[in-house]
Amino acid sequence: MTETIRIDVPRRGLGSDLSEALVAHGLNVEIVDEDDMCALHVRFADDEHERLVERSLLAIEAYLSDRMLPLVVQRADGGAVVRPHGD
């Protein structure tokens, strides 16, 4: 069974933003609304392909940022594409 942790956050907006950040690091996140709180259930991505894509995207984004290149990376056809911003 896959290990899951719970992260309590004060509001859904923050939970949504945090979930995006966690997904960018190869984690699966489920947002759970509970009364006046929000919780994130976090686990590693089960799919090795998904983890490979996520980590590749992060590495490419860091590379582009470090070199201040006017390019962006995005998912495409099960992998990624690096393209000029705005294309």
C-alpha positions in Angstrom: 0.0 0.0 0.0 1.2 3.5 -0.8 2.1 5.7 2.1 0.0 8.9 2.4 0.5 11.9 4.6 -2.0 14.6 5.6 -1.2 18.3 5.5 -3.7 20.7 7.1 -4.0 24.1 5.6 -6.2 27.0 6.7 -8.1 27.6 3.4 -8.8 25.9 0.1 -7.0 28.7 -2.0 -3.8 27.9 -0.2 -4.4 24.2 -0.5 -4.9 24.6 -4.3 -1.6 26.5 -4.6 0.3 24.1 -2.4 -1.1 21.1 -4.3 0.2 22.6 -7.6 3.7 23.0 -6.0 3.6 19.4 -4.7 2.5 18.0 -8.0 5.4 19.8 -9.6 7.7 17.7 -7.4 6.2 14.4 -8.6 3.6 13.9 -5.8 -0.1 13.1 -6.1 -2.3 15.4 -4.1 -6.0 15.0 -3.1 -7.6 18.2 -1.7 -10.2 17.4 1.0 -12.5 20.1 2.3 -13.5 19.6 6.0 -15.8 22.1 7.6 -13.7 25.3 8.0 -10.4 23.6 7.1 -8.8 22.1 4.1 -6.5 19.1 4.1 -4.1 17.7 1.5 -3.6 14.0 1.2 -0.2 13.6 -0.3 1.6 10.5 -1.7 4.2 9.7 -4.3 3.0 9.3 -7.8 2.3 5.7 -8.5 3.2 6.0 -12.2 6.9 6.0 -12.9 6.4 7.7 -16.2 4.6 10.6 -14.5 7.4 11.0 -12.0 9.9 11.0 -14.8 8.0 13.7 -16.7 7.6 15.8 -13.6 11.3 15.7 -12.6 12.3 16.4 -16.2 10.0 19.4 -16.3 11.5 20.8 -13.0 15.1 20.3 -14.2 14.4 22.0 -17.6 12.6 24.9 -15.9 15.5 25.4 -13.5 18.0 25.3 -16.5 16.0 27.8 -18.5 15.6 30.1 -15.4 19.3 29.9 -14.4 20.3 31.0 -17.9 17.4 33.5 -18.3 16.4 32.0 -21.6 13.1 33.2 -23.1 11.8 29.7 -23.3 9.1 27.7 -21.5 8.6 24.0 -21.0 5.2 22.3 -21.1 3.8 18.8 -21.2 3.2 17.3 -24.7 2.4 13.9 -26.0 3.5 12.0 -22.9 6.7 14.0 -22.6 7.6 17.7 -22.9 8.4 20.4 -25.3 10.6 23.5 -24.9 9.3 26.5 -26.9 9.5 30.2 -27.0 7.2 32.0 -24.6 3.9 32.9 -26.2 4.0 30.3 -29.0 
